[in-house]
Structures are given as C-alpha cells and as structure tokens.
Amino acid sequence: MPSPKASSNKAKIARRVIEVLEFFDDNHREATVMDIVRRYNRPQSSTSELLSSLVELGLLHKDPYSRAYALTPRAALLGVASQSGVVRDGRLVQLVDRLVAQTGLAVSIFGMVGLNTQIVSWRASSRSNSPATRGLFGGMQEPLFASAAGWLLLSTVAQPRADGIVRRLNAEAPDDRKFSTSALSATLQQCRDTGFAVGTAGFDSTAETLAVLLPDQASSHPLAVGFVYGPEVRVKHDGLLECLRDGIRHCLQSDLADTNRVEALPNAA
C-alpha cells in the first residue's frame, strides 16, 4: 500500500503536468523552462525533468536551437475523442475565435468543478493588455459565489439544492468574504430568468465579465462563455450580449458537424 507521502507526490506531479499543458495559449505558443518556473513558482530542476518527460511522451516538442517547448498535435487531441458535440467537432473553438475577432476582447469558457468556478479555456484580448486581465489564465478556480460566471453556473442547479449550496458556500467562506445568502439567491433567480450574468470576473482581479450559458450541455457539467475586460474598457452590454448569442447561433446551433447527415460510402474502403 503506497504511503501518504508517495500519494501526495503523485498528486503534485499530476497537477504540474496539467499546469504545463495549460500554460500554452495564443500568447504563449512556446515556453522555456523558466517561463513555467516563474508562472507557477516551481523548482527549476524538477520542472526541467518534467518537460523532458513530456517530450518523451510526445506531448511537447523541444526546439533544438531555441530550447523552447511547444505543444504537439497529440497534446491538442488528447481526450477529444471521448467528448461529444461542440467540443469534439471544434465548434466551441470556432465560437471563441469568432468572438475575439469581432470584439478584440478576452474570452473565457467557464465550468464548474465541485463548488468552484474554473476557467476552462482562456483567450487573451487581441486589442489591449489590461492590467485587470493580465493575471488570468486557464485552470484557475475559485468559489462559485465570487464571480458573475459562478452565479450563472450555479443558477443551473435546481431548487432547493441551489439554496443549500448557497448556505454551504457562505458557511465555508472566510470571514472577510461572507455574503448575503438572500441577495445571492435573488441573483441566481435573475440569471435563470435572463440566461446571462454581468459583474465581477473574480479570481482576485478587477476585471468584469458578461457571460451566457452554452446550450445543450449536461446538467452536471454546465459551461458558460463570456467576455472579460478591464473596468477602463468602455463596453455596451446589449451589444456584447447580442454578439454572444449570435455567435452561439452561428457556431453551436448549426449542422456543421452532424455525422448523422453524412452519406455512408460502403464501397469506398
């Protein structure tokens, strides 16, 4: 039977592997050992060893001249085959690409992990480098009560379970983060009625977000997509909301990847 220390070390390694994979995005197509070390405050020697292992597994490629690392197609496709719908066929990525191209704002996909909101995917702004969004990246988590995206995701939970979660979140929150349970419950009802949420982006930032729920997601794994922007950015909420809804209609609610409509060719192979 493995010792608690051994189990703890395995958990740390698993976390660090995910951190490395999540580091790469539009603004970080390549990474050096020190890039990973600085972001996650990890030891240089063990980080270098981990990156070398990921190269051997075919998840990273190491440039022999610049000594920088980049994700391989295997890393990009890992897990896709087990997904369905908009994740498997790429429509979710198309949606994010469209929203960034239309507005230049940062776009995030939000999910729910236990009682936390998680940034499932992060696409940085193409037009500004706002201090408010500079510290945000994929994989970050915080309690559901702390952001507008969290309110929206929590609004998908049916009553009376949602009220119980609200009470539990408040009970477990530190003293300086206690909140009014009745006020949050009212906010959740507003999210249910409107299908969107506007407010703080959370994650210890001063950024704001406007997010909507993605349609046709499993009730146990709701997803939301939202614009994230600094308080100095002038936005028109009505316009952003229509942009989100139009993008969802165009990219997600189409027949682009309906395999049931593909003609079978039994004699082709």
N, C-alpha and C positions, 0 to 999 in steps of 0.2 A: 504493500500500500504506500503510495507516494506521501512524503512528508508535507506538512502545510507549507514549508518554505519552498519546496520544489514546485508545488501547485501555484504558489504565488509568483514564482519566477516565470512559469509558463504563461500565466495571465499577463505579466508585464511584456513578455515577448510578443504575444498576440496583439496587445494594444499598440506596441511600437511598429509592428508590421502595418497595421491599419493606418497609423499616423503617417507613415512614409507614403503609402498609396494616396492618401487624401491630400498630401502636400501639393500634388501636381494639379494645375488648372490652367486657364487661359493665360494668366500672368506668370505662371511658373511651369513652363514646358520642360525645363531641365532643372536639376538641383545638384549641388555639391554636398559632400558630407557636412560641411559647416553650415549650409543652409538648413539642413534638418536639425543639426545640433542647436542652432540659435533659436529656431521656432519653438521646439519642444523641450529645450533645456536638458538635452540628453548627453551622456558621456561620449566623447569623440571616438574612442577606441571601439566600444560596443556598437555604435552607430555604423562605423565603417565595416565592421564584421557583418552586421545585419544587411547592409546594402549589397555586400558581396554575395551573401546567401541568396538574396532576391534575384541577383543576376544569374546565379546558377540555376534557379528555378524557372528562369525565363520570364520573370515579371518585370524586370528592369533591364535596360541596355546601358552599358557604360562606354562612353566615347573614349577611345584610347589616347586621344590627343588632349582634349579639354578636361578629361577625367570627370565629366559631368554625367549624371544619370538621367534617364528618361523612361517613361512607361512604355511597355511593349504592347502590341495588339492583344496578347494573351491576358495581360492585366485588365485591359479595357473590356474584354469579353467575358471575364471571369464572372460566373453567376448569372449572366444574361439568359442563358438557355433555360434556366429554371423559372424565369419570370414570365409574365403574360401581358398582353395588351400593350399599353403605351410605353412601358419600359423596354420590353423585348424588341419591339419593332422600331424604336428610335424616335417615336413621335414626341416623347417628353423632351428629348434633347432639341428637337426641331422647335418646340414651343419656346424653350429658353433662348435659343438663338434668335428667334423672331422678336421676342420681347426686348432683348438687349439691342438688336439692330434698330428697332423702332424708336426707342427712347434714350438709349445710351446709359440707362440706369442699371445698377446692380440688381440681379435677380437671384432669388433663392428658392429652392424646393425645401419645404419643411415637413418633418414627420414626427411621430410620437413614439418615444421609447419609454415604456413604463409611465411614470408621471412626469416625464421630461419632454420638452420640445427639442428636436435636433435639427441642425442644418444638414439636410441630406445631401444637397448639392449647392455649391456657391459659384456664381459667375459675377466677377467684379465689373464695376462700371467701366464703360469704354470712353466716357467723356470727362470724368472727374476722378480725382483721388482724394475724396473727402476723408478728413481725419476720423469722422464718425464711423466709417465703414472699413477703415484700414485694418482693424484687428479682427475682422470676421473671416471665418473660413469653414469649410466643410467638416462635419463631425462634432462641432461644438454642441453642448447640451446645457439646458437649464430648466428649472421647474416650469410647468405649464402656465402658472399664474403670471409669469414675469414678462410676457410679450403678447402682442396682438396675434401673432401666428399661433401661440399656445392657446389663447382664448378660442380661436377659430377651430383648432383641432379638438379641444375639449368640448366644444359645442356639439360635436358629433356623437357624444356619449349620451345614451338615453337616460331620462329621469327614472327613478330617483337616484340612480348610481352617480350621475354627474354631481348632485348635491353632496353626496358622500365623499367624492373625490375632492371637491372644493374644501370641505371641512378638514379633510386629512392634509391637504396642501398647506392650509393655514396653520394647522397644529404643528406640522413639521418645519415650518418656515422659521428662520432665526428671528429674534425679537425685532430687529430693525427692518424686517421685511414682512411683518404681519399685515394683513389686508382685511377689508370688509367683505365677509362672505356673501352678504346680501347684494352688495354692489357688483361683485364678480358674477354672481348668478344672473343678475339683470343683464350684464354684458354678454353672457353666454346666450341668453334668450334673444338678444338683439342680433347676435351672429347667426343664430338659427333662422331668424326671420329674414335676414338680408342676404346671407350666404357670403359675406365678406367681413373683414375687420381692418380697422385703421388705428394705428397707435405706435407705441414704442416697439422697436425691433428687439430690444433686450440684449442679452449676452454682454452686459456691462458696457454697452455702447450708448451714445447719444443719438444713434440713428433711429429713423422711423420706418414703418413698413405699411404697405397696403397689400393685403393678401386675400385670395379666394380659394375655396376648396376645389380640388380636382374631382371631376365627376367619375362615377363608376369605379370607385376604389372600395376595397374590402372594409367593412365597418371596423374591423380590428386593426387595420393599418391605414388610417386616413392620411392623405397627403394634401398639402396646400402649396400654392405658388404665389410669390409676392415680389413686388419691387421694394428695394431697400435703399434709402437715401438719407443724406445728412440733413439736419434741420435748416441749413443755409440754402438748400436747393428748393427753388420755387416749383411746386407741382400743382396740378389741377386734379383733385381726386376723382372727379367724374370722368375725366379723360383717361386717367390711368385705369380705372375700373373697367371702362368700355374696352380699352386696349387688352386687358387681361381676358375678358370674356370673349372678345373677338378672336384672340389667339387660340383660346381653348376650342372654340367652334371650328376654326380653320385647321388646327393641328391635331386635336384629340378626338373630335367627334366627326371624323371623316372615315372613308373606306379605303385609305391608302394602303393598309396592311391587312385587309380582311382575307385570310387564306382560304376561307370558305368560298370565295368568289374566284379562286384561281382554277383554271381549267387543267384537269388531270391529263397527262400525256403518257399513258401506259406503255407505249411503244418507243418512247424516247430513250429508254435505257434498259 
